[in-house]
Amino acid sequence: SHSQRVIDVRLPTRPSSLAAITLTTKPEKREVVVLEEGSGLVERWWEPHGNIYFSSSYSGSLNTWTLNISDSSLNQSVTNKTLCFDPKIEKLEKSENFVTIVAFSNIGEDQNINIEANWNTNFVIIENSTITASVTPSSPQMFQFQPSIHYNTESDESYLLTIETEYNDDKCMYVAINEPGCPWHDDIRTVQNSKLGTRMTQDWLIY
């Protein structure tokens, strides 16, 4: 409760130098308390309220995110955070075996959190490829486009990015494009600082 922890999370073997680290954080659910008949109390789930704030320094960049466990109905009880790095500038060591995370809680009691680290092999996308991703308010998705060797050989060359919604057409979200590098503009506070960006509701084309 109102405490800070430093955690080393083990990584699996890195499959590629272009793979990015994605951290999944979620709280452990409390079990239903079974009460004796006639106790006068109502059986219910115990739902703590508050936030757990995370930070991790990786590849020279500070990454921050928040786990909101106050409203599970909005899917805020699970976050996926991809740690920022730029493969073009710094080739990361394939021998990495853990990542360090600092967690601070403002919840009034102890809360067990599961933290899992995995290598995201879909981080880099290439020409004429399609990727399906799940985006929630607490779990933005980041991708880096890798142009072909023929890129910039013609003066009027451009790329077409198509984004389509598979379901929930009423959802509104930000889509932004920036030069490779850290920090990423991957939350509602910083996304509007992007080089190119827009809000979309269903389908969108960006040139």
Backbone bond lengths (Angstrom), bond angles and torsions (degrees), N, CA, C in turn:
res aa  C-N    CA-C-N  psi(-1)  N-CA   C-N-CA  omega(-1)  CA-C   N-CA-C  phi
1 S - - - 1.456 - - 1.520 109.59 -
2 H 1.326 117.83 125.34 1.463 124.04 -178.76 1.527 109.86 47.76
3 S 1.313 115.99 51.26 1.455 120.40 -175.76 1.518 110.49 -130.11
4 Q 1.337 115.05 168.25 1.457 121.79 179.09 1.519 109.46 -125.11
5 R 1.323 115.36 140.02 1.457 121.44 179.17 1.521 109.62 -132.71
6 V 1.339 115.85 145.01 1.459 122.27 172.03 1.522 107.67 -109.28
7 I 1.331 116.58 125.26 1.466 121.54 -170.72 1.520 109.62 -127.39
8 D 1.311 116.85 132.41 1.463 122.72 171.33 1.522 108.34 -100.01
9 V 1.339 116.64 118.16 1.457 121.64 -178.39 1.526 108.44 -104.80
10 R 1.316 116.14 125.63 1.459 120.86 -176.97 1.524 111.32 -73.40
11 L 1.330 115.54 142.69 1.458 122.23 178.78 1.525 110.41 -106.69
12 P 1.331 117.26 144.87 1.470 119.43 170.79 1.531 110.00 -72.61
13 T 1.299 117.11 176.02 1.459 121.24 179.29 1.521 110.45 -62.17
14 R 1.334 116.14 134.61 1.468 120.24 -177.48 1.528 110.02 -74.29
15 P 1.349 118.25 123.48 1.463 120.24 -176.81 1.525 113.86 -79.25
16 S 1.357 117.21 -22.61 1.461 120.86 -175.89 1.513 108.90 -159.88
17 S 1.344 117.32 150.99 1.462 120.69 177.78 1.523 111.61 -69.12
18 L 1.330 118.10 -13.82 1.457 122.51 179.32 1.533 112.64 -95.04
19 A 1.317 117.73 -2.60 1.466 120.57 -179.97 1.525 110.11 -75.72
20 A 1.332 116.45 142.08 1.459 122.39 179.21 1.528 109.76 -107.44
21 I 1.325 115.61 156.11 1.467 120.79 179.33 1.524 109.50 -86.92
22 T 1.326 117.10 126.31 1.463 122.24 172.68 1.523 108.60 -114.74
23 L 1.328 115.90 125.66 1.466 122.45 179.85 1.523 109.20 -104.26
24 T 1.331 116.80 128.29 1.456 122.92 176.59 1.521 108.44 -107.90
25 T 1.326 117.46 124.40 1.455 122.34 179.27 1.522 109.19 -122.35
26 K 1.319 115.69 132.65 1.463 120.28 177.34 1.523 109.57 -155.01
27 P 1.342 116.97 146.99 1.461 120.54 -179.29 1.520 111.20 -81.51
28 E 1.324 114.95 153.40 1.464 119.88 172.55 1.523 108.69 -79.48
29 K 1.324 116.35 134.94 1.467 120.14 -179.79 1.521 110.23 -76.62
30 R 1.318 114.86 143.19 1.466 121.11 174.05 1.524 109.51 -78.52
31 E 1.307 116.40 146.76 1.460 120.30 177.76 1.528 110.13 -80.06
32 V 1.327 115.16 154.77 1.466 119.93 176.49 1.528 109.39 -67.43
33 V 1.320 115.97 132.51 1.457 121.11 177.66 1.524 109.14 -85.15
34 V 1.321 117.23 120.36 1.463 122.03 179.90 1.518 108.50 -87.93
35 L 1.317 116.39 119.57 1.461 121.76 -177.01 1.526 110.64 -102.78
36 E 1.316 115.07 150.71 1.451 120.21 178.70 1.520 110.61 -71.60
37 E 1.327 115.45 146.75 1.463 120.95 179.55 1.518 110.11 -62.15
38 G 1.342 114.36 135.45 1.451 119.12 178.91 1.512 114.60 86.42
39 S 1.323 116.82 5.78 1.460 119.01 -178.80 1.528 111.63 -74.07
40 G 1.334 116.46 -18.88 1.448 119.48 -179.42 1.514 114.05 83.05
41 L 1.320 117.79 -0.38 1.453 122.23 179.95 1.523 110.03 -103.39
42 V 1.323 116.80 153.85 1.460 122.29 -178.38 1.522 109.40 -97.63
43 E 1.316 115.66 128.88 1.461 120.15 177.26 1.529 109.35 -70.27
44 R 1.351 117.82 131.10 1.454 120.21 -178.48 1.525 110.25 -157.53
45 W 1.330 114.64 164.93 1.463 120.01 170.49 1.520 108.45 -74.98
46 W 1.332 116.15 142.79 1.456 119.33 173.56 1.517 108.52 -90.29
47 E 1.348 116.97 116.76 1.460 121.47 -176.64 1.524 109.57 -113.38
48 P 1.336 118.91 102.22 1.464 119.81 175.32 1.524 110.25 -68.40
49 H 1.333 116.57 158.93 1.457 121.54 -177.85 1.519 109.23 -126.70
50 G 1.328 116.33 137.13 1.450 120.54 177.23 1.512 112.19 144.72
51 N 1.315 115.60 -167.67 1.451 122.09 -177.85 1.520 110.84 -129.79
52 I 1.316 114.56 152.55 1.461 121.43 169.47 1.526 106.12 -119.88
53 Y 1.323 116.41 124.51 1.459 122.55 -176.12 1.527 109.37 -102.23
54 F 1.330 115.79 132.17 1.455 121.36 -177.37 1.522 110.05 -118.78
55 S 1.329 115.75 149.52 1.466 121.68 170.91 1.522 108.42 -145.46
56 S 1.332 114.57 149.07 1.459 120.63 178.89 1.519 108.54 -151.45
57 S 1.326 116.66 125.31 1.455 121.42 176.86 1.526 108.13 -92.07
58 Y 1.347 114.83 121.47 1.466 119.19 -174.92 1.519 109.61 -144.63
59 S 1.303 117.47 130.99 1.466 123.56 177.55 1.530 111.19 54.72
60 G 1.357 115.95 36.81 1.456 120.10 177.46 1.506 114.87 80.04
61 S 1.330 119.23 8.43 1.462 121.97 -178.86 1.526 109.90 -127.45
62 L 1.341 116.20 140.00 1.456 121.57 177.76 1.519 109.64 -90.24
63 N 1.328 116.85 123.95 1.463 123.43 178.98 1.529 108.64 -108.69
64 T 1.334 116.96 133.24 1.460 121.36 178.88 1.518 109.94 -131.33
65 W 1.325 116.25 147.32 1.463 121.51 175.56 1.521 109.34 -160.54
66 T 1.339 115.48 167.57 1.461 121.62 -174.50 1.511 110.81 -129.26
67 L 1.321 116.62 138.05 1.466 123.24 173.25 1.517 107.77 -105.78
68 N 1.334 116.53 111.33 1.462 122.28 180.00 1.518 107.81 -97.52
69 I 1.305 116.43 113.32 1.463 119.39 -178.24 1.531 111.19 -108.97
70 S 1.341 116.41 25.31 1.466 120.79 -179.43 1.515 113.13 -90.46
71 D 1.341 117.17 -21.32 1.455 119.25 -173.22 1.523 109.28 -144.86
72 S 1.323 116.84 85.08 1.460 121.20 -177.98 1.526 112.27 -67.74
73 S 1.354 117.23 -19.28 1.459 119.24 -178.88 1.523 112.16 -66.10
74 L 1.330 117.85 -21.31 1.458 122.08 178.86 1.522 111.83 -97.85
75 N 1.329 117.27 14.22 1.461 122.52 177.80 1.521 111.17 61.06
76 Q 1.330 116.74 32.13 1.455 120.71 178.46 1.520 112.19 -88.99
77 S 1.331 117.48 -3.30 1.455 120.10 -176.01 1.513 113.04 -87.70
78 V 1.323 117.56 7.85 1.460 122.54 173.78 1.523 107.89 -138.81
79 T 1.328 117.05 130.94 1.461 120.48 175.20 1.515 109.65 -125.04
80 N 1.336 115.22 144.71 1.459 122.04 172.41 1.517 107.49 -122.33
81 K 1.324 116.79 118.83 1.461 122.17 -176.54 1.527 109.38 -121.91
82 T 1.340 116.38 120.81 1.460 121.13 175.33 1.522 108.30 -92.95
83 L 1.329 117.05 126.05 1.455 121.47 -176.56 1.525 110.30 -78.18
84 C 1.327 115.32 134.80 1.458 121.41 -173.22 1.528 111.82 -72.07
85 F 1.335 115.61 135.30 1.463 122.17 168.89 1.520 107.99 -159.73
86 D 1.315 116.35 160.95 1.461 121.76 -179.02 1.521 108.82 -120.83
87 P 1.328 118.78 104.75 1.467 121.40 -177.19 1.523 113.50 -61.62
88 K 1.350 117.70 -24.81 1.458 119.50 -178.51 1.523 112.39 -74.23
89 I 1.335 115.94 -30.70 1.456 120.07 -176.05 1.519 111.81 -90.58
90 E 1.300 116.99 -42.98 1.454 120.20 -173.15 1.519 109.83 -133.08
91 K 1.317 116.72 115.65 1.454 121.10 174.76 1.529 108.72 -81.05
92 L 1.305 115.86 112.64 1.457 120.42 -176.53 1.518 110.84 -77.07
93 E 1.312 114.48 151.95 1.455 120.07 -178.07 1.524 110.78 -70.04
94 K 1.322 116.33 135.59 1.456 120.24 178.39 1.532 111.78 -74.22
95 S 1.346 116.29 -13.04 1.464 120.26 -175.34 1.525 112.91 -87.40
96 E 1.330 118.50 4.59 1.454 120.52 179.41 1.526 110.17 -58.84
97 N 1.333 116.30 135.51 1.459 118.41 -178.58 1.524 113.45 -128.93
98 F 1.327 118.76 -0.89 1.462 119.62 174.92 1.521 109.72 -158.27
99 V 1.342 115.63 161.82 1.457 122.52 174.98 1.527 107.13 -131.61
100 T 1.322 117.14 140.48 1.460 122.74 -176.47 1.525 110.56 -97.21
101 I 1.328 116.49 133.60 1.462 123.34 -178.25 1.526 108.65 -127.80
102 V 1.328 116.26 138.94 1.465 122.30 171.62 1.523 107.76 -107.43
103 A 1.333 116.59 128.90 1.469 121.83 -178.55 1.526 109.58 -122.21
104 F 1.344 115.86 132.55 1.459 121.64 176.02 1.521 108.91 -125.89
105 S 1.331 116.60 131.95 1.463 122.03 -177.37 1.528 110.28 -114.49
106 N 1.348 115.65 137.36 1.471 119.79 172.15 1.527 111.17 -108.66
107 I 1.342 116.22 17.36 1.461 121.82 178.61 1.526 108.99 -82.06
108 G 1.308 117.10 144.03 1.447 121.56 -173.57 1.515 115.39 -78.16
109 E 1.310 118.64 10.55 1.464 121.41 177.70 1.526 108.84 -155.13
110 D 1.320 116.71 167.34 1.453 120.76 -179.58 1.523 110.49 -64.15
111 Q 1.325 116.31 142.18 1.467 122.13 179.58 1.519 108.50 -137.64
112 N 1.323 116.51 123.73 1.462 120.99 177.58 1.522 109.94 -82.90
113 I 1.336 116.15 130.78 1.457 122.53 -177.64 1.528 109.31 -123.20
114 N 1.330 115.97 134.11 1.462 121.27 173.15 1.528 108.83 -93.87
115 I 1.334 116.84 127.87 1.459 122.24 178.26 1.523 108.08 -123.43
116 E 1.323 115.95 124.47 1.454 121.60 -178.92 1.520 109.69 -125.98
117 A 1.326 117.06 133.46 1.461 122.15 179.34 1.521 109.48 -112.60
118 N 1.324 116.31 131.62 1.466 121.70 178.26 1.514 109.41 -138.23
119 W 1.331 115.62 156.41 1.461 121.42 175.47 1.524 109.10 -86.21
120 N 1.323 116.01 125.02 1.466 122.73 -179.62 1.524 108.72 -91.55
121 T 1.326 116.95 102.51 1.467 121.20 -178.48 1.525 112.48 -83.94
122 N 1.343 117.79 -3.09 1.468 121.61 176.25 1.524 111.92 -96.70
123 F 1.325 117.39 11.33 1.459 120.74 -177.30 1.527 111.61 -65.84
124 V 1.327 117.67 -41.50 1.465 122.00 -179.85 1.522 108.96 -97.15
125 I 1.346 116.32 127.80 1.461 121.39 177.50 1.523 109.20 -116.57
126 I 1.310 116.54 152.37 1.456 122.28 -177.04 1.523 109.87 -119.52
127 E 1.335 116.46 175.98 1.457 121.21 -179.73 1.522 111.59 -59.84
128 N 1.329 114.83 146.85 1.472 122.97 175.03 1.530 112.42 56.83
129 S 1.324 115.90 37.18 1.457 120.17 178.28 1.522 109.76 -118.48
130 T 1.336 116.02 157.96 1.462 122.87 179.03 1.515 109.43 -127.24
131 I 1.321 117.12 134.22 1.456 122.58 178.75 1.524 108.55 -129.27
132 T 1.327 116.26 136.38 1.459 122.45 174.36 1.521 108.71 -103.68
133 A 1.328 117.23 129.45 1.455 121.59 -177.18 1.515 110.18 -138.02
134 S 1.319 115.84 150.57 1.461 122.47 176.36 1.523 108.44 -102.17
135 V 1.341 116.42 125.39 1.461 122.05 -178.03 1.521 108.94 -120.22
136 T 1.320 116.75 127.80 1.462 122.46 175.83 1.523 108.06 -128.71
137 P 1.343 118.31 166.81 1.471 119.93 178.64 1.527 113.44 -56.81
138 S 1.320 118.21 -28.12 1.468 121.16 -178.46 1.520 112.97 -100.86
139 S 1.328 118.43 -2.98 1.470 121.30 -176.43 1.527 110.45 -136.83
140 P 1.346 117.63 78.39 1.463 119.57 175.02 1.523 110.33 -69.50
141 Q 1.319 116.59 160.28 1.458 121.76 179.38 1.530 109.45 -117.57
142 M 1.337 115.63 135.64 1.452 122.05 -179.73 1.522 109.35 -120.07
143 F 1.349 116.00 139.08 1.459 121.65 177.34 1.525 108.92 -137.76
144 Q 1.322 115.63 149.80 1.460 120.13 174.11 1.525 109.28 -118.26
145 F 1.348 115.20 125.90 1.456 120.51 -178.75 1.524 110.27 -85.45
146 Q 1.313 115.45 131.87 1.463 121.88 178.75 1.528 108.83 -108.93
147 P 1.345 118.62 103.23 1.469 120.19 -178.80 1.527 110.92 -65.63
148 S 1.338 115.03 161.77 1.462 119.82 176.62 1.528 109.59 -75.85
149 I 1.325 116.75 171.39 1.466 121.33 -179.12 1.526 111.58 -68.43
150 H 1.336 116.86 -14.03 1.464 121.20 -179.39 1.528 112.30 -92.66
151 Y 1.329 117.68 3.69 1.461 121.28 -178.16 1.532 110.77 -63.22
152 N 1.328 116.83 138.81 1.466 124.92 178.82 1.526 113.54 71.85
153 T 1.315 117.75 18.79 1.465 119.95 176.27 1.523 111.53 -83.48
154 E 1.340 117.07 -14.16 1.462 121.97 177.02 1.523 109.35 -124.74
155 S 1.314 116.42 143.09 1.468 121.08 -172.52 1.527 112.92 -68.57
156 D 1.330 117.36 -31.07 1.467 120.48 -176.27 1.524 112.20 -101.65
157 E 1.298 117.09 23.10 1.465 120.37 -175.92 1.529 111.15 -73.70
158 S 1.333 116.53 139.89 1.461 121.94 177.20 1.522 109.23 -149.45
159 Y 1.326 115.88 163.92 1.462 121.83 178.64 1.525 109.78 -115.99
160 L 1.316 115.74 148.91 1.460 122.66 176.69 1.520 108.73 -110.53
161 L 1.317 116.81 121.84 1.460 123.13 177.09 1.521 108.61 -107.93
162 T 1.322 117.14 120.75 1.463 122.72 179.47 1.520 109.35 -110.51
163 I 1.319 116.84 128.35 1.465 122.54 178.45 1.521 108.12 -123.17
164 E 1.306 116.67 125.09 1.460 122.20 -178.09 1.522 110.30 -125.70
165 T 1.317 115.47 145.04 1.461 121.70 177.09 1.524 109.40 -94.05
166 E 1.333 116.92 125.90 1.467 120.23 179.46 1.523 111.34 -78.87
167 Y 1.329 117.11 -32.66 1.459 120.79 177.02 1.526 108.07 -155.43
168 N 1.322 116.73 171.47 1.459 123.12 -178.05 1.530 110.32 59.74
169 D 1.336 115.69 64.59 1.460 121.45 -177.98 1.524 113.11 -64.46
170 D 1.317 117.53 -17.76 1.464 120.34 -177.58 1.527 112.75 -84.58
171 K 1.330 117.75 -6.03 1.461 120.07 -178.85 1.531 109.90 -72.81
172 C 1.326 115.83 135.56 1.468 121.89 176.65 1.524 108.36 -109.27
173 M 1.330 117.61 131.49 1.456 120.19 179.68 1.522 110.28 -144.22
174 Y 1.332 115.17 160.10 1.456 122.20 177.82 1.529 109.65 -89.46
175 V 1.339 114.78 141.41 1.465 121.86 171.90 1.522 106.70 -127.01
176 A 1.337 116.93 127.40 1.460 120.92 -175.48 1.522 110.70 -134.91
177 I 1.338 115.72 149.73 1.460 122.38 178.07 1.522 108.47 -127.51
178 N 1.333 116.22 132.45 1.455 122.64 -179.80 1.518 110.43 -137.68
179 E 1.323 115.50 165.82 1.459 120.16 171.87 1.532 108.75 -66.82
180 P 1.349 118.28 151.07 1.467 120.24 177.02 1.528 111.02 -59.40
181 G 1.304 115.87 143.05 1.458 120.41 178.61 1.508 112.31 135.84
182 C 1.316 115.84 167.65 1.460 122.85 -178.36 1.526 109.36 -107.74
183 P 1.346 118.09 155.15 1.471 126.50 -0.93 1.527 111.96 -80.45
184 W 1.324 115.70 159.30 1.455 121.07 175.87 1.523 109.90 -85.40
185 H 1.328 115.87 145.75 1.467 121.29 173.61 1.533 107.40 -92.86
186 D 1.322 115.25 78.47 1.464 119.85 -170.26 1.519 114.35 -116.78
187 D 1.337 117.36 23.37 1.464 119.13 172.59 1.522 109.40 -142.33
188 I 1.314 116.34 171.29 1.458 121.81 -172.57 1.528 111.84 -64.27
189 R 1.334 117.27 -22.41 1.466 120.25 -179.03 1.524 112.41 -77.98
190 T 1.340 117.46 -29.32 1.465 120.29 -172.02 1.525 114.20 -116.10
191 V 1.332 118.64 -12.27 1.464 120.56 -173.49 1.526 111.54 -61.46
192 Q 1.326 117.71 -29.79 1.456 120.04 -178.76 1.527 112.97 -74.70
193 N 1.340 116.95 -5.07 1.462 120.86 173.85 1.518 112.12 -87.29
194 S 1.315 118.02 4.20 1.454 122.50 -175.35 1.521 111.68 -70.56
195 K 1.333 115.99 156.29 1.466 122.17 -179.96 1.521 110.69 -65.48
196 L 1.333 117.13 -41.08 1.458 122.58 178.58 1.513 107.87 -140.73
197 G 1.336 116.35 128.70 1.457 117.96 -177.69 1.510 112.11 -159.94
198 T 1.321 115.19 161.63 1.457 121.18 178.68 1.515 108.85 -159.70
199 R 1.319 116.33 168.48 1.464 121.63 170.55 1.521 108.22 -106.32
200 M 1.322 116.36 139.52 1.458 120.55 -179.25 1.514 109.94 -129.96
201 T 1.336 115.68 152.67 1.462 121.61 178.39 1.522 112.28 -115.53
202 Q 1.335 118.38 -34.21 1.465 118.88 -177.07 1.529 110.47 -135.23
203 D 1.335 118.27 -80.64 1.453 121.86 178.23 1.530 109.05 -118.73
204 W 1.343 116.02 146.69 1.448 118.93 -177.71 1.517 110.15 -148.59
205 L 1.343 115.34 141.91 1.462 122.13 176.56 1.522 107.54 -117.87
206 I 1.336 116.47 132.21 1.456 121.45 178.15 1.523 108.45 -126.65
207 Y 1.352 117.18 128.76 1.459 122.09 179.27 1.518 109.17 -103.60
